[in-house]
Amino acid sequence: MSTNSTSQTLPAARRESVGDHGTWAILLAVTLTLELPFAWLRYKIARFFCYPVTLAFVHSRGAALFLIFGLSFFGIIRAVISLAAPVGAGWWWRNQEGGREPSGPEQVSYTDAITELATHGEIVHPPTGWFVVDDAQPGAAVCGDTLMVTRGLLVNPYLTAVLAHELGHLNSIDGRLTCALNRVIFKEPRRDPEFEAKYPPNGVTLFWRFVMWFLRGGIGVKLLGPSWASWWRGREYIADQYAKQLGYGEEFADYLEEYGLFYDRPVPFVWLTLQTHPPVELRIDRLRDPLAGVTREELDEMEAQLPQRREANPEPEAEPDPAPEPDPGETPEPAAEWHGNPS
């Protein structure tokens, strides 16, 4: 993709400091560590019940144990791989959400928006794939290196601003980390509310749900859910600042004001919840604050450049005030004359 060489190059992950890296790395390490005992228990149970059947198919004791071990730890293994290369994440996510290919006009709208964003610097890397979800409401999301866009957003005047925000997630660890956390858990089949209302769950159903919950994994993700939610709330602010640095801060603030404020509700004890987005009003405030997103180092650099800028652009000297003109209706008095020598 061509870029404008004269444009300012921005950091690939805006304000993604060492602390940010350390936070998500620690959370992920603890999450996967909590998964290990349950994965090992799944391996023991599967080895006891499934080993004879597996051995009959592969005809090798080592291969049978390796297969059972791989399936038991499959969620952890694919989560780690997803951090480096989220292969197949887009295809799975698209089918899971019921996504489709874009139409001709939708492709044109998307291409125009991405092309416009690409003029702001070489860090604007578009997703490797994207798909459309038939939803009239504007919306977008990122998982791995894939972008999901709703039909309503593609005909919305704020398309470019929203994509600028989503690129903030895509050009950082956010997309790959989302994919990794999703792959720790095997997707639960969607329930039918009408069927459950007609046939209330009994003891056998509840026991089966517990077994499936155990086999699906995700114990660590559930136990650390509030901690992950707090981290994601901070990432939304960073993605907002990414859009702001691309020149779409005010436009994205207008989008949040029009489409986000209405749905905001108070969240009691937010630090104990799974709320992944901060209050919209605070996001708008930071987007419109000229100093929001500026690091301490950038402020020090701006202060250091002030003397140089003053020397390069000195302030013009103030001109003296002109003498007041006499009133045309008055006769000016003559200046006093001195006659004689001073004593």
C-alpha positions as CSV (number, residue, x, y, z in Angstrom):
1,M,0.0,0.0,0.0
2,S,1.4,3.4,-1.0
3,T,1.9,6.0,1.7
4,N,2.7,9.6,1.8
5,S,6.4,10.0,2.6
6,T,6.0,13.6,3.8
7,S,3.4,12.7,6.5
8,Q,4.3,12.3,10.1
9,T,5.1,8.7,11.1
10,L,3.3,7.8,14.3
11,P,4.1,5.0,16.8
12,A,2.6,1.7,15.8
13,A,1.0,1.3,19.2
14,R,0.1,4.7,20.5
15,R,1.2,5.1,24.1
16,E,1.8,1.3,24.4
17,S,4.4,1.7,27.1
18,V,6.4,-1.0,28.8
19,G,3.8,-1.0,31.6
20,D,1.1,-1.9,29.0
21,H,3.2,-4.7,27.7
22,G,3.9,-6.0,31.2
23,T,0.2,-5.9,32.2
24,W,-1.2,-7.9,29.4
25,A,1.8,-10.4,29.5
26,I,1.3,-11.0,33.2
27,L,-2.5,-11.3,32.8
28,L,-2.1,-13.8,30.0
29,A,0.6,-15.8,31.9
30,V,-1.6,-16.1,34.9
31,T,-4.7,-17.0,32.8
32,L,-2.9,-19.8,31.0
33,T,-1.3,-21.0,34.3
34,L,-4.8,-21.3,35.8
35,E,-5.8,-23.3,32.7
36,L,-3.0,-25.9,33.1
37,P,-4.4,-27.9,36.1
38,F,-7.8,-28.3,34.3
39,A,-6.1,-29.2,31.0
40,W,-4.1,-31.8,32.8
41,L,-7.2,-33.2,34.5
42,R,-8.9,-33.4,31.1
43,Y,-5.9,-35.3,29.8
44,K,-6.2,-37.8,32.6
45,I,-9.9,-38.3,32.1
46,A,-9.5,-38.6,28.3
47,R,-6.7,-41.0,28.7
48,F,-8.7,-43.3,30.9
49,F,-11.8,-43.3,28.7
50,C,-10.6,-42.6,25.2
51,Y,-7.2,-44.3,25.1
52,P,-8.4,-47.7,23.8
53,V,-10.5,-46.2,21.1
54,T,-7.7,-43.8,20.0
55,L,-5.2,-46.7,20.0
56,A,-7.5,-48.7,17.7
57,F,-7.4,-45.9,15.2
58,V,-3.7,-44.9,15.2
59,H,-2.2,-48.3,16.1
60,S,0.6,-46.6,18.1
61,R,0.7,-46.1,21.8
62,G,2.9,-42.9,21.6
63,A,0.7,-41.4,18.8
64,A,-2.5,-42.1,20.8
65,L,-1.1,-40.4,23.9
66,F,0.2,-37.5,21.9
67,L,-3.2,-37.1,20.3
68,I,-5.1,-37.1,23.6
69,F,-2.5,-34.7,25.1
70,G,-2.8,-32.3,22.2
71,L,-6.6,-32.3,22.4
72,S,-6.6,-31.7,26.1
73,F,-4.2,-28.8,25.9
74,F,-5.5,-27.6,22.5
75,G,-6.9,-24.3,23.8
76,I,-3.7,-23.3,25.5
77,I,-1.6,-24.3,22.5
78,R,-3.6,-22.4,20.0
79,A,-3.8,-19.3,22.2
80,V,0.0,-19.1,22.4
81,I,0.2,-19.6,18.6
82,S,-2.4,-16.9,18.0
83,L,-0.1,-14.2,19.5
84,A,2.4,-14.7,16.7
85,A,0.1,-15.7,13.8
86,P,-3.7,-15.9,14.2
87,V,-4.1,-18.2,11.3
88,G,-7.7,-19.1,10.5
89,A,-9.1,-16.6,13.0
90,G,-10.9,-14.5,10.3
91,W,-12.5,-17.5,8.6
92,W,-13.8,-18.9,11.9
93,W,-15.0,-15.5,13.2
94,R,-16.8,-14.7,10.0
95,N,-18.7,-18.0,10.0
96,Q,-19.5,-17.7,13.7
97,E,-21.0,-14.2,13.3
98,G,-22.8,-15.1,10.0
99,G,-20.7,-12.6,8.1
100,R,-20.6,-12.2,4.3
101,E,-18.5,-10.8,1.5
102,P,-19.0,-7.0,0.8
103,S,-21.0,-5.9,-2.1
104,G,-19.6,-3.7,-4.9
105,P,-20.7,-0.3,-3.3
106,E,-19.6,-1.5,0.2
107,Q,-16.2,-2.4,-1.2
108,V,-15.8,1.0,-2.7
109,S,-16.8,2.7,0.6
110,Y,-14.3,0.7,2.5
111,T,-11.5,1.2,0.0
112,D,-12.0,4.9,0.0
113,A,-11.9,5.1,3.8
114,I,-8.7,3.0,4.0
115,T,-7.0,4.9,1.2
116,E,-7.8,8.2,3.0
117,L,-6.4,6.8,6.3
118,A,-3.2,5.6,4.5
119,T,-2.2,9.1,3.6
120,H,-1.6,9.8,7.3
121,G,1.5,7.6,7.7
122,E,3.1,4.3,7.0
123,I,1.9,2.8,10.2
124,V,-1.7,2.5,8.9
125,H,-1.7,-1.1,8.0
126,P,-5.1,-2.3,6.9
127,P,-6.4,-5.7,8.0
128,T,-5.5,-8.8,6.0
129,G,-9.3,-9.6,5.7
130,W,-12.6,-8.1,6.5
131,F,-16.3,-9.0,6.2
132,V,-19.7,-7.5,6.6
133,V,-22.4,-8.4,9.2
134,D,-26.0,-7.5,8.2
135,D,-26.8,-5.1,11.0
136,A,-28.4,-1.7,10.4
137,Q,-26.6,-0.2,13.4
138,P,-23.1,1.1,12.8
139,G,-20.4,-0.9,14.4
140,A,-17.0,-2.6,13.9
141,A,-14.6,-4.9,15.8
142,V,-11.2,-6.5,15.4
143,C,-10.1,-10.1,16.1
144,G,-6.6,-11.2,15.1
145,D,-5.8,-9.5,11.9
146,T,-9.5,-9.4,10.6
147,L,-12.0,-6.6,10.7
148,M,-15.7,-6.9,11.1
149,V,-17.9,-4.0,9.8
150,T,-21.7,-3.8,10.0
151,R,-23.8,-2.8,7.0
152,G,-25.0,0.2,8.8
153,L,-21.4,1.6,9.3
154,L,-20.5,1.3,5.6
155,V,-23.3,3.8,4.7
156,N,-22.5,6.0,7.7
157,P,-20.7,9.4,7.3
158,Y,-18.4,8.4,10.3
159,L,-17.0,5.3,8.6
160,T,-13.4,6.7,8.3
161,A,-13.3,7.9,11.9
162,V,-14.5,4.5,13.2
163,L,-12.0,2.6,11.1
164,A,-9.3,4.9,12.4
165,H,-10.2,3.8,16.0
166,E,-10.3,0.1,15.0
167,L,-6.9,0.4,13.3
168,G,-5.7,1.5,16.8
169,H,-6.6,-2.0,18.0
170,L,-5.3,-3.7,14.8
171,N,-1.9,-2.0,14.8
172,S,-1.2,-3.1,18.4
173,I,-1.4,-6.3,20.4
174,D,-5.2,-5.9,20.9
175,G,-6.3,-7.9,17.9
176,R,-4.0,-10.8,18.4
177,L,-4.7,-10.9,22.2
178,T,-8.5,-10.9,21.5
179,C,-8.0,-13.9,19.3
180,A,-5.7,-15.7,21.8
181,L,-8.3,-15.3,24.7
182,N,-11.1,-16.5,22.4
183,R,-9.1,-19.6,21.5
184,V,-8.6,-20.6,25.1
185,I,-12.3,-21.4,25.2
186,F,-14.2,-23.7,22.9
187,K,-17.3,-22.0,21.6
188,E,-20.4,-23.0,23.5
189,P,-23.4,-23.9,21.3
190,R,-26.1,-21.2,21.3
191,R,-29.1,-22.0,23.4
192,D,-32.7,-21.9,22.3
193,P,-34.6,-19.7,24.8
194,E,-38.0,-21.1,23.6
195,F,-36.8,-24.7,24.0
196,E,-35.4,-24.0,27.5
197,A,-38.7,-22.3,28.5
198,K,-40.7,-25.2,27.3
199,Y,-38.4,-27.8,28.8
200,P,-36.8,-26.5,32.0
201,P,-33.4,-28.0,32.7
202,N,-33.3,-31.0,35.1
203,G,-30.5,-32.6,37.0
204,V,-29.2,-34.5,34.0
205,T,-29.1,-31.3,31.9
206,L,-27.3,-29.3,34.6
207,F,-24.8,-32.1,35.0
208,W,-24.2,-32.2,31.3
209,R,-23.7,-28.4,31.2
210,F,-21.1,-28.7,33.9
211,V,-19.3,-31.4,32.0
212,M,-19.3,-29.2,28.9
213,W,-18.2,-26.2,30.8
214,F,-15.3,-28.2,32.2
215,L,-14.3,-29.6,28.7
216,R,-14.6,-26.2,27.0
217,G,-11.9,-24.6,29.2
218,G,-11.6,-20.9,29.9
219,I,-11.4,-21.2,33.7
220,G,-8.6,-18.7,33.9
221,V,-10.4,-16.3,31.6
222,K,-13.5,-16.4,33.8
223,L,-11.5,-16.0,37.1
224,L,-9.6,-13.0,35.8
225,G,-12.5,-11.5,33.9
226,P,-12.7,-8.3,35.9
227,S,-8.9,-7.8,35.6
228,W,-9.1,-8.3,31.8
229,A,-12.1,-5.9,31.6
230,S,-10.2,-3.2,33.4
231,W,-7.2,-3.6,31.0
232,W,-9.5,-3.5,27.9
233,R,-11.1,-0.3,29.2
234,G,-7.7,1.3,29.1
235,R,-7.1,0.0,25.6
236,E,-10.2,1.8,24.4
237,Y,-8.7,5.1,25.4
238,I,-5.5,4.2,23.6
239,A,-7.3,3.3,20.4
240,D,-9.2,6.6,20.7
241,Q,-6.0,8.5,20.8
242,Y,-4.7,6.6,17.8
243,A,-7.7,7.9,15.8
244,K,-7.0,11.3,17.2
245,Q,-3.4,11.2,16.0
246,L,-4.6,10.3,12.6
247,G,-6.7,13.5,12.6
248,Y,-10.1,12.0,13.3
249,G,-10.4,12.7,17.0
250,E,-13.1,15.3,16.7
251,E,-15.0,13.3,14.1
252,F,-14.9,10.1,16.3
253,A,-16.0,12.2,19.3
254,D,-19.0,13.3,17.3
255,Y,-19.7,9.7,16.4
256,L,-19.6,8.6,20.1
257,E,-21.8,11.5,21.0
258,E,-24.4,10.6,18.4
259,Y,-24.4,6.8,18.7
260,G,-22.8,6.0,22.1
261,L,-24.1,8.3,24.8
262,F,-27.7,7.1,24.4
263,Y,-26.7,3.5,25.4
264,D,-24.4,4.4,28.3
265,R,-25.7,3.3,31.7
266,P,-24.2,3.5,35.2
267,V,-22.3,0.3,36.1
268,P,-22.1,-0.2,39.9
269,F,-18.8,-1.6,41.2
270,V,-17.4,-1.5,37.6
271,W,-14.1,-3.0,38.9
272,L,-15.9,-6.2,39.7
273,T,-17.7,-6.5,36.3
274,L,-16.9,-7.6,32.8
275,Q,-17.5,-4.1,31.3
276,T,-14.8,-3.7,28.6
277,H,-15.6,-0.1,27.5
278,P,-15.2,3.1,29.6
279,P,-17.9,5.7,29.9
280,V,-18.6,7.3,26.6
281,E,-18.6,10.8,28.1
282,L,-15.1,10.4,29.4
283,R,-13.9,9.1,26.0
284,I,-15.4,12.2,24.3
285,D,-13.7,14.4,26.8
286,R,-10.3,12.9,26.2
287,L,-10.7,13.0,22.4
288,R,-11.5,16.7,22.6
289,D,-8.7,17.5,25.2
290,P,-5.7,18.9,23.2
291,L,-3.3,17.5,25.8
292,A,-4.9,14.1,26.2
293,G,-2.7,11.3,24.9
294,V,0.5,13.4,25.1
295,T,3.2,11.6,27.1
296,R,5.5,13.2,29.6
297,E,8.4,12.8,27.2
298,E,6.5,14.7,24.5
299,L,5.6,17.5,26.9
300,D,9.3,17.8,27.9
301,E,10.3,17.9,24.2
302,M,7.7,20.6,23.5
303,E,9.0,22.7,26.4
304,A,12.6,22.3,25.2
305,Q,11.7,23.5,21.8
306,L,10.0,26.7,23.0
307,P,13.2,28.8,23.2
308,Q,14.2,27.7,19.6
309,R,10.8,28.6,18.3
310,R,10.9,32.0,20.0
311,E,14.3,32.7,18.4
312,A,13.1,31.6,14.9
313,N,9.9,33.6,15.2
314,P,10.6,36.6,17.4
315,E,7.7,38.7,18.5
316,P,7.5,42.0,16.7
317,E,8.3,45.1,18.8
318,A,5.3,47.0,20.0
319,E,4.8,50.3,18.1
320,P,4.5,53.5,20.2
321,D,1.1,54.9,20.6
322,P,0.4,57.8,18.2
323,A,0.1,61.2,19.7
324,P,-3.5,62.2,20.2
325,E,-4.9,64.5,17.6
326,P,-6.2,67.9,18.8
327,D,-9.8,68.6,18.9
328,P,-10.8,70.6,15.9
329,G,-13.0,72.8,18.1
330,E,-10.1,73.9,20.3
331,T,-7.2,76.3,19.5
332,P,-4.0,74.7,20.6
333,E,-1.9,76.8,23.0
334,P,1.6,77.9,21.6
335,A,4.6,76.3,23.2
336,A,6.2,78.3,25.9
337,E,9.3,80.3,24.9
338,W,12.3,81.0,27.1
339,H,13.9,84.4,26.9
340,G,17.1,85.2,28.7
341,N,19.8,83.2,30.3
342,P,19.1,80.6,32.8
343,S,20.2,81.5,36.3
